[in-house]
Amino acid sequence: MTAEEQAGAAATMSAAVDVHTALTGLAAWLRKQPGVTRVSVPLHLTRKRGGRREPAGFALDWYVAVQHESTLDLDFCLEVSYADGEWVISSFAAAGGRDPNGSDRIASFPDRYAVTDQEFLAELSGACRMLTGSRKSILDSFLNEYVAAHRVADDRESG
């Protein structure tokens, strides 16, 4: 590995630590919110072997997983993948527990793309800031729309 490659690898790892730190801070904030019963910050790493339909690469998926007393869940998601020399960064929030087929996206931000290390670092940081900076509006949307609708449906079924 050349000195330039080592510097790029170190910068990338540092950016990953910054993202994890920011999401851990988001988790700490969420734990203090009314109705939140549990928060975790899982990280999933996957190697994609590649094939006819999908190029070889890897993915890092960070989640801040929130369990609410309503039995509904809220996930803040930052998904990063690399294949064919290109980074793709997706950030969104999803609510689960109401739809048996999966979760509903309640906030979505534009995907970000990068080719160079510098572009990747800037885009990853920007996506993380966008997601964590929207925490209040995402939580409000979850509580005021998703949880409230769930409670209305429960009231109809029991009444």
N, C-alpha and C positions, 0 to 999 in steps of 0.2 A: 504494500500500500504506500503510495507516495505521500509526501507531506501535505499536499493539497487535498488528497482524498481523506487523510486523517483529520484535517481541519474541518472538512465537510461532514464527516461522520460525527465528529464531536459537536458541531453546531446542530446537527439533526437530533442527536440524543439530548442535547440541552433543550431544544424546542419541545421534545416529547416530555421532558421533565416539567417544563413550564406549563404545558397543557394539563398534565396530571395534577400539578399544584393548583391551577386555576379551577379545575373540576372538583378537586377536594375542597377548595374554598366554597364552591357552589353547594356542595353536599353539606358543609357545616351550616351555611345559611338556611338551606332547606330543612335541616333537622330542627331548627328553631321555629318553623312555621306551624300554625295551628292545624291539627288533624293529621300531621305527618307522623307515621308510626315507625318507619324504618327507611334508611337511605344507605345505599352502597355505591361503590365506584368500581365496577368491574372493567377490566381491560381484556379484550380478546385479540390474540395474534393468530393469523392464519397464513399459511403458505399455499399459494395457488400453483398447482403443478402444470397447468396449461393443457391444452388439447385443441381439438378442432374448433371449438366454439369460444374458448377463453384462453387468452395468453397467460403465460407463467408470470407470477408476481407474488405479492403479499398484501395483507390488509391488517390494519390496526383499528380496532373499534373500541372507543371509549363510551361508557354509559354512566350517567348518574341516574340510578334506579330508585324511584320514590314509591313507597307504599303508603297509601292514604287510608284513614279509618273507614272510608266509604267502601273499601275493598277494591277500589280502582287504583290503577298504577299510572305513574307519569315517568317517562324516560326522556332525559336530555341526551342526545346522541351526537357524537362526532366520529365520523367514519372516514378513514384514510385508506386509500388503496394505491398500489404502484404496479404498473404493467406497461410493457412496450415503451419504456422511457418516459412515461407520463404519470404524474400524481393526480389523483382526483380526491377532493375533500368535500364531504357532505355533512351538513349540520342541520338538525331538526329536533323537534320535541314530539313525542307520541304518547297518547293516552291509551291504556289497555284495561281490560276487565269487563267491558260492556259488549264488545263484538267477539263472538266465539271464533271468528276467522282471523283474528289478529288485533292490531292496534290501529287507532285513528291518528293521523298526523294533525296536530293542533298548531304547529308552527313549522315552517319550512324556510330555509334560507337558500339562496342560489348556490349551486355547486361551484367549487373553485378548482381551477386547473393550474398545473405548474409543470415545467420541464426541467428548469435548472434548480440547483440547490437553493439559491437565493430566492427564487420565486416561490419554491415550496415553503421555506421558512416564513416568508411574508404572508402567504395565503393561509397557512396553518394557524398562525397567530391571529390573523384577521377573522377566520372562521370561529376560533375559540372565543375571541372577544365578542363577536356578534351573538353567539349562543349564550354566554354567561351574562352579557350585558342586557339580554332580553329576559332574564330570569323572572322578574316581577310580572311582566305582561304575560309570559307563558304560564306562570302559576295562577294568575288571575283568570286567564282563559280556561284553564283546567278546572278551577273551582267554580267559576260563575257560569260556565257553559256545560262542561262535561259532567262534573259531579252533580250540579243542580238538575240537569236533565235526567241523570240516573235516579236521583231522589224522587223526581216527579213520576218516573216510570214505576218505581217501587211503590209509591203511594197509590197509583192506579191499580196495581196488581193486588195490593192488600185491602183496598177499600172498595 
